[in-house]
């Protein structure tokens, strides 16, 4: 699956990739991707879907065999990935399957590709995969607040920020849980393409944004300071 559009304005064509694995959270991926779909109507971007193999990848939780699920087809494997400017990493229960090839290969790929990226964006526990690659060492980052207390176990070298809807450290943007992925991608679009572009996309999808990165009601809900 790829999204390509042309426009009369002179803008760099960012090459965006979504990394997926068995048990990824649907909205973590599809919330930001739908914002990118709208962006592509006026802005030149491309989209690749990356996984360990080209087999369909399911959102099915490995810990809930009777749950509803959907599948998505990758366009490339980690081994055949095209050149990437922006890597988007969702979370989901699958990140806990550390002894499986899709997860070990994803962590390895993140560590290898990061030096060539312009931006790395994570949603929810996608920051766990990035942390385990070592890329977040010495950086500030956040994650889903329901599982935040597990974060230090993911990687002690990361400065985990409890109260944040999203965190920016250099070219790495990490967000809180699930729906926060829409907020972080819109904030990133505002930074790269301008605030008016981000506002227009939020209006297009009829989404009421969190525009303050410290506006994090779920840190309060889960008793985080």
N, C-alpha and C positions, 0 to 999 in steps of 0.2 A: 504494500500500500504506500503510495506517495502522493504528496500534494505539491503541485507546482503551479505558480501563477506568474504572469508578467505584469509590469506596471510602467507607466511613463516616467515616474520619478526615479532618480538615480539613487538606489539603495543597495547595499551589499546583500547578496542572496545568502542568508544564513542557512546552513545545513544542520537540521535538527534531527536528533535521534531519540527514540523512546526505548528504554531498556525494559524488557519484561521477563518474567519467570513464573513457574507454576505457583498459584496462590497469590498473585498480585491483586491489590485492591482496585476494583473497577474504576471508582471515581478518582482515585489518585492519578490514574492514567488519563481517563477520558474527559475529566474536567478541564485540565490544561490543554489537552489535544483539541477539544472543541473550541477553546479560545484561539488556538493556533489556526484552526479551520477558518474562523472568521477573519483573523489577521491576513490569511493568504488571499482573501478576496481583493486586497489592495496592496499587498506587500510581497515581494519575491522571497519565498522560503521553500525548502524541500523538507520532507519528512521520511525517515526510515524507521522501521520497527525491528529491534535487535533482540535475539535470544540465543541460547546455547545451540539450538538446532532450528530447522525450518518447520518442525512439527507444530500443529496448533497448540497454543498456550492457554491454559484454562485459569480462570479466576477461582476455581474450586479450592477451598481451604483444605489443606492436608489433614486438618484436625476436625473436620465436619463433613463426613462422607455423604450425608443426605442433603447438603445445602444446595441452593440454586447456584448456577455458575454459567459463565459465558466463555467463549473461546475467541482468540484473535490469531491471525496468521502473521508470523514474522516475515519481513522482506529480506533480511540478511541474518547470518549467524555472526557471533562475535569474531570469528576467524575471517569472515568475508565482508566485514563492515566497511562502508565507504568512508571518505573523509568527513569528519564531524566538527561542527563549530559549537553546538549546544547539545549536551546530554541531559535528558530528563529521566530521573530514577524514581519510580513510585515505590510505595511500601506494600504491606500486606502480610498475612500470616505466613506466607511462604518464605519470608526472610529468616525464619527460625530453623529452616531445614538446612543447617550448615553443612551437613555431611553429604548433600546431594550435588551431583555434577552441575545442574543449572545454576545453583547458588555459588559454588566455588568458582565456576568459570566466570560468572558475573562479577564477583569481587576482583578476580584477576584482571578482567577486561577493564574495569573502572580504573584500577591502579595504573594500567599500561596506557590508557587513552587520555587520562587527565592532563598530562603536560602539553598536549596539542589542542586542548579545548579553549574556546573563548569564555564559555560559561558552563557551569555544572549546576543543575537545579534538582533538588530532591523534595519529595512529598512524603509526609508521614514517616514511617519506619524505613523509607528508602535511605535515610541518613545512616541507618545501621549498616547497610551494605557498603556505603561510601566510607564510613568510619573504619570498618574492618579491612578496607583496602589500604589504610594508612593515610589517605588523602586529607583527612580532617585533623590530623595530629597538629596540636598547637593552635587550632582555629576554634572560633565560636560557632555553635550550631544548635539547632533545636530539632524536635521530633514530636510525635503524637504524645499528648500529655497523659493519656490513660496508662501508657507504658513508660513514662519518662523515668521513673525510678530504676528501670532496668538499664537506662542509657549508659551509666558509668561502667556497667559490666560489658557493654559492647566495645568500648575503647576508652580507657582512663585518660589517654593523652588528649582527648577532646574536651574543650570547655563548653559543657552542655548548658544552654540557657533555658531556664525553667519558664519564665514568663515572656513569651514571644510568639506572635502569630507567624512570623518568619524572621530569619536572621540572614544578613549579608556579611560575608567575610571575604574580601577580595573578589574573585570571580565565582564564588560559591554561594548559592542561595539555598537555604534549607527551610522547610516549612513545618508547621504543626500538622495535626492529623487530617487526612482525607479531604474535606472541603477546603481546607487551607491551601490546597494546591491551586485552586482557582485564584485565591488572593495573591499568592506568590508569583504566579505566571503573569497576572495583570500588573503587579508591581514591577516585575522584570521588563514587561513591555513598555511601561511608562518610562523606565530608565533608558531603554535602548531606542524606542521609537517615539517617545514623547507622551506626556500625560494625557493629551487630548485623544490620542490613539487608544490608550488603555481605557479611558472613560467611554469612548464610543463602543468598544467591544463589550464592556460591562453592560452598557445600555442595550446593546444588540441581543445579548443573551438574558436580559432582564435579571441581572444579578446585583444584589446590594452588597457592596464590597466592605471589607475591613481595610481601611487605607493607612491605619497606624500599625506598624509592625509590633508594637508593644500592647496592642489591644487584643488580649488573649483571655477570654472568659473561661476557657477550659483549664487554664492553669489554676484559676480560682476554684473551679468545680472539683478538681482533683487534689486540692489542698497543697499546691506547690507555691513556694515563696520565691 
